[in-house]
Amino acid sequence: MLIRDQERIVNMNYIYNCNDTEALWMLRMKRAPFAMLVRTFRSRGLLEDSMHTTVEEQVGMFLHVVGHNQRFRVVHNTFRRSMETISRSFKQVLYAAGELRGWMIRVPRSQAATYRGRKHYTRQNVLATVDFDLKFTYVLAGWEGSAHGANILNDDMSRHDGINIPDGKFYRRDVGYACRPAVLPPFRKTRYHLNKFAGRNYPRTPQELFNRRHSSLRVTVERAFGALKNRFKILDQKPFHPYPTQVKLVLACCIIHNWILQWGVDEFVPEEEDVTPDEVINSGHGVEAFDNEAWKNKRLEWAQAMWDNRVQTRICSRRTSGRRRKRQQQKRGKGSSTSAAEEEEHEEEAPS
C-alpha cells in the first residue's frame, strides 16, 4: 500500500472517530449534525460514494475549504486527493447544499442582480432576515457591494418571489431605511446604541426608549451573522473563487448554518454580552423623504406606549430577576451576577 493511501486512511479514520471538539475545529460542526447531513445527502440522492471517495470525505473536503478558507492545494495535502477530485467534490457538495434551500431556508427563484464587470477584488451585498433562533429565514445574495441596502430591499419587495412579510408583522431595520409598512427603523437623530445608555444615561424621551429597545433586538442579528462568519471563514476573508461561486457559497453556508443550529448552539455562536454592534451610519441616500406617514405615526404611538408602561416593565423585571440570576449562577458556576433583566431595569429607570 502506498504511503499516500495509508495517510488517506488515517485521515478518514480521524474524521469518523474524532470527538466533538476535534470535529468543531476540523469540520466546523459537531459529529451529530455532520453525520445527519451526510445521511441526508445520501438519502436524497444528492451525493453518492464514488470509486475513490466516500460522501463523508467529499463533505469533509468542502467544509475544509469553506470553514478555513483553504485553497484546493492545501486540502490536497490534507486529504491526499488530486486537485481535480477536490474541485469536483467541492462543486458537487455546493450543489447538494443548495438543493436543501427549500427545506432549510427561503431564497428567490431568480437572484435579483448579477455582478457586472469589475476586474479588481469583488464584494457583494447580502440581504438576509433572521429569527430569534439565530436562523436565516430569507437570503438574497449577489448584489454588488456598492449597492445601498434600502435599494436592495425596495427591489426585492417589488418582486413576486421576493421577501414575504406577513400582515401585522414587520422587520427591524437600521436607520438607513425608510419607515414604511412592515419595515421598522429607529428614530433618526436620536440616541440609539446601547453603550450610549450605559451608567445613568437613561432614556429621557419615548423616542430614546424605543431606540434603546430597538438596538437591543439588533444583538440577535449580530449574533447570527457573527456565528456565520466565525464558522465559515471563506465569508469573512478574500475568497479564491469566481463571483458566481461566491454567491452560491453565501447561500450554502446559510443553509448549513441553519442545519447545525437544529442541534443547538456551539462555540462559534457568540454570547450576547460579547457582541459589539457595528456603528450604523446614515448613508444619506435620501430615503427619509419616502417615509410612510401612517407608519411614522404608528411608530410614535408604540414609542409612547412603551414610555407609559415603563414602570410596569420594571416591576416585571424585578419579579424575574431572581430566577434569571439563579440560572446564570448555575450556568457559569460563579458568584452572584447582575441579570439581563436587572440591567434593563437599571438602565431604563429614570432617576427620581
C-alpha positions in Angstrom: 0.0 0.0 0.0 1.3 3.4 -0.9 2.2 5.9 1.8 -0.4 8.3 0.3 -3.1 5.7 0.7 -2.0 5.0 4.3 -2.2 8.7 5.1 -5.6 8.9 3.5 -7.0 6.0 5.6 -5.6 7.6 8.8 -7.2 10.9 7.9 -10.6 9.3 7.2 -10.4 7.3 10.5 -9.8 10.6 12.2 -13.0 12.1 10.6 -15.0 9.0 11.6 -13.7 8.7 15.1 -13.0 12.3 16.3 -14.8 13.8 19.2 -17.0 16.9 19.1 -14.1 19.3 20.0 -12.0 18.0 17.1 -15.0 17.9 14.8 -15.7 21.6 15.5 -12.2 22.6 14.7 -11.9 20.4 11.6 -15.5 20.2 10.2 -16.9 23.4 11.8 -19.7 21.4 13.3 -20.1 18.6 15.9 -20.3 14.9 15.0 -24.1 14.5 15.1 -25.1 17.3 12.6 -22.2 16.1 10.3 -23.4 12.5 10.3 -27.0 13.5 9.7 -26.0 15.9 6.9 -24.1 13.1 5.1 -27.1 10.8 5.6 -29.5 13.4 4.2 -27.3 13.9 1.1 -27.2 10.1 0.6 -31.0 9.5 1.1 -32.0 12.3 -1.2 -29.6 11.2 -3.9 -27.7 14.4 -3.9 -24.4 12.8 -3.3 -23.1 9.2 -3.6 -19.9 7.3 -2.9 -17.6 7.1 -5.9 -15.0 4.6 -6.7 -12.4 6.6 -4.9 -14.2 8.9 -2.4 -17.0 8.5 0.1 -19.7 11.1 0.8 -18.1 11.7 4.2 -14.8 12.6 2.5 -16.5 14.8 -0.1 -18.3 16.8 2.5 -15.2 16.9 4.7 -13.2 18.5 1.9 -15.9 21.0 1.2 -16.1 22.0 4.9 -12.3 22.4 5.0 -12.5 24.9 2.1 -15.4 27.0 3.4 -14.6 26.6 7.1 -10.9 27.6 6.9 -10.9 29.4 3.5 -8.3 27.0 2.2 -7.1 26.6 -1.3 -7.6 23.3 -3.1 -3.8 22.8 -2.9 -3.8 22.9 0.9 -6.8 20.5 1.0 -4.8 18.2 -1.3 -2.0 18.0 1.3 -4.5 17.1 4.0 -6.8 14.6 2.2 -4.2 13.3 -0.3 -6.6 13.6 -3.2 -5.8 15.1 -6.6 -6.8 18.7 -7.3 -9.3 17.5 -9.9 -11.0 15.2 -7.3 -11.2 18.0 -4.8 -12.6 20.5 -7.3 -15.2 18.1 -8.5 -16.2 17.2 -4.9 -16.4 20.9 -4.0 -18.8 21.6 -6.8 -21.0 18.6 -6.1 -21.3 19.4 -2.4 -22.0 23.1 -3.2 -24.8 22.0 -5.4 -26.1 19.4 -2.9 -26.2 22.1 -0.1 -28.1 24.5 -2.4 -30.7 21.8 -3.1 -31.7 21.9 0.6 -32.7 25.5 0.3 -36.4 24.8 0.1 -36.2 22.9 3.4 -33.8 25.0 5.4 -34.1 28.5 4.0 -36.1 30.6 1.5 -34.4 32.3 -1.5 -35.9 34.0 -4.5 -36.2 31.9 -7.6 -34.1 34.3 -9.6 -31.2 36.2 -8.0 -32.2 39.9 -8.2 -28.9 41.2 -9.7 -25.8 39.8 -11.2 -22.3 41.2 -10.9 -21.3 43.4 -13.8 -17.7 43.5 -14.8 -15.2 44.9 -12.4 -11.7 43.4 -12.6 -10.5 44.1 -9.1 -11.4 42.4 -5.8 -15.1 41.9 -5.7 -17.6 42.4 -2.9 -21.3 41.5 -2.7 -24.2 42.8 -0.7 -26.4 40.3 1.0 -30.0 40.9 2.2 -31.0 38.4 4.9 -33.6 38.0 7.6 -33.0 36.3 10.9 -35.4 34.9 13.5 -34.9 34.7 17.3 -33.4 31.2 17.0 -30.5 32.8 15.0 -31.6 31.1 11.9 -31.7 32.7 8.5 -35.2 32.7 7.1 -34.6 34.5 3.8 -31.4 35.2 1.9 -30.8 37.3 -1.3 -27.2 37.3 -2.4 -25.5 38.7 -5.4 -25.9 42.4 -5.3 -22.8 44.4 -6.0 -21.1 45.7 -2.9 -21.7 49.4 -3.7 -25.5 49.0 -3.7 -27.4 50.6 -0.8 -29.4 48.2 1.4 -32.6 50.3 1.0 -32.4 50.0 -2.8 -32.0 46.2 -2.5 -35.0 45.9 -0.1 -37.2 48.1 -2.4 -36.3 45.9 -5.4 -36.8 42.7 -3.6 -40.2 43.7 -2.1 -41.5 44.6 -5.5 -40.9 41.0 -6.9 -43.5 38.3 -6.8 -40.9 35.8 -5.4 -39.3 38.3 -3.1 -39.3 38.6 0.7 -42.7 37.8 2.2 -43.7 39.8 5.3 -46.9 38.6 6.9 -49.7 41.1 7.7 -49.3 42.7 11.1 -45.6 41.8 11.2 -42.5 43.9 10.5 -38.8 43.6 10.2 -36.4 45.6 12.2 -34.1 47.7 10.0 -31.4 50.2 10.7 -31.5 54.0 10.4 -30.6 53.9 6.7 -34.0 52.6 5.7 -37.3 54.3 5.3 -40.1 53.8 7.8 -42.8 52.0 5.7 -45.3 49.2 6.1 -43.5 46.1 7.5 -40.2 47.9 7.9 -39.4 49.5 11.2 -36.2 51.6 11.6 -35.3 53.6 14.7 -35.9 57.3 15.2 -33.2 59.4 13.4 -31.1 61.9 15.2 -31.8 60.2 18.5 -29.6 58.2 20.8 -29.5 54.6 19.6 -26.6 52.3 20.6 -26.8 50.5 23.9 -23.4 51.9 25.1 -24.9 55.4 24.9 -27.4 54.4 27.6 -24.7 53.0 29.9 -24.4 54.1 33.5 -27.0 56.6 34.4 -27.6 57.8 30.9 -31.2 56.7 31.0 -33.7 57.2 28.1 -35.3 60.7 28.6 -37.9 60.6 25.9 -40.2 58.0 24.3 -38.1 58.1 21.1 -34.9 57.3 23.1 -36.6 54.4 24.9 -37.9 53.0 21.6 -34.4 53.3 20.1 -32.8 51.5 23.1 -35.1 48.5 22.8 -34.8 48.6 19.0 -31.0 48.4 19.5 -31.2 45.5 21.9 -33.0 43.4 19.2 -30.1 44.1 16.9 -27.9 41.8 19.1 -29.8 38.8 17.7 -28.9 39.8 14.1 -25.3 40.4 15.1 -25.0 37.0 16.8 -26.4 35.2 13.7 -24.0 36.9 11.3 -21.2 36.6 13.9 -21.7 32.8 14.1 -21.9 32.5 10.3 -18.6 34.3 9.8 -16.9 32.6 12.7 -17.8 29.2 11.3 -17.2 29.8 7.7 -14.0 31.9 7.2 -14.5 32.0 3.5 -17.2 34.6 4.1 -15.0 36.9 6.1 -11.9 36.8 4.1 -10.9 37.3 0.4 -12.2 34.3 -1.4 -10.3 32.3 -4.1 -13.4 31.6 -6.2 -15.2 33.4 -9.1 -18.0 35.7 -8.3 -20.9 33.3 -9.3 -19.4 30.7 -7.0 -19.2 33.3 -4.2 -22.9 34.0 -4.4 -23.7 30.2 -4.2 -21.3 29.9 -1.2 -23.2 32.5 0.8 -26.5 30.6 0.3 -24.8 27.2 1.0 -23.2 28.5 4.2 -26.5 30.0 5.5 -28.3 26.7 4.8 -25.6 24.7 6.6 -25.7 27.2 9.5 -29.4 26.6 9.9 -28.8 22.8 9.7 -26.3 22.9 12.5 -28.5 25.0 14.8 -31.0 22.2 14.9 -28.6 20.6 17.3 -28.3 23.7 19.4 -25.7 26.5 19.6 -22.0 25.7 19.9 -18.7 27.6 20.4 -19.0 29.5 17.1 -22.1 31.3 18.3 -21.1 34.5 20.3 -22.8 35.2 23.6 -24.9 38.3 23.8 -22.5 40.1 26.2 -19.7 39.5 23.7 -21.5 41.2 20.8 -20.4 44.7 19.9 -22.7 46.0 17.1 -21.1 47.9 14.3 -21.8 51.6 14.2 -24.8 52.4 11.9 -24.2 55.4 9.8 -27.0 57.2 7.8 -25.7 56.9 4.3 -27.6 60.0 3.1 -29.3 58.2 0.2 -32.4 60.3 0.6 -34.6 57.6 2.0 -36.1 59.8 4.7 -38.2 61.6 2.1 -40.0 58.4 1.3 -41.1 57.6 4.9 -44.7 56.5 5.2 -46.6 59.0 7.3 -49.0 56.4 8.6 -46.2 54.1 9.8 -44.3 57.1 11.3 -47.3 57.9 13.4 -47.8 54.2 14.4 -44.1 54.0 15.4 -44.6 57.1 17.5 -47.7 55.6 19.2 -45.7 52.4 20.0 -42.9 54.5 21.5 -45.4 56.5 23.6 -47.0 53.2 24.8 -43.5 51.9 25.8 -42.8 55.1 27.7 -46.2 55.0 29.5 -45.7 51.3 30.5 -42.1 51.5 31.6 -42.9 51.4 35.3 -44.9 48.2 34.8 -41.9 46.8 32.9 -39.6 47.5 35.8 -42.0 45.6 38.2 -42.0 42.5 35.9 -38.2 42.8 35.7 -37.9 42.6 39.4 -40.1 39.5 39.6 -38.0 37.6 37.0 -34.5 38.9 38.0 -34.1 36.4 40.9 -34.9 33.4 38.6 -32.6 34.6 35.9 -29.8 35.3 38.3 -30.1 31.8 39.7 -29.9 30.3 36.2 -26.8 32.4 35.4 -25.1 31.2 38.6 -25.8 27.6 37.8 -24.6 28.0 34.2 -21.4 29.9 35.0 -20.7 28.3 38.3 -19.8 31.7 39.8 -21.0 34.0 42.5 -23.9 36.4 42.1 -24.0 38.4 38.9 -26.4 41.0 37.5 -29.1 39.5 35.3 -30.1 40.8 31.9 -33.5 41.9 33.4 -31.8 43.8 36.2 -29.5 45.5 33.7 -32.5 46.7 31.6 -34.3 47.8 34.8 -31.3 49.9 35.9 -30.8 51.4 32.5 -34.4 52.3 31.9 -35.3 53.5 35.3 -35.2 57.3 35.4 -33.8 58.9 38.5 -36.3 60.3 40.9 
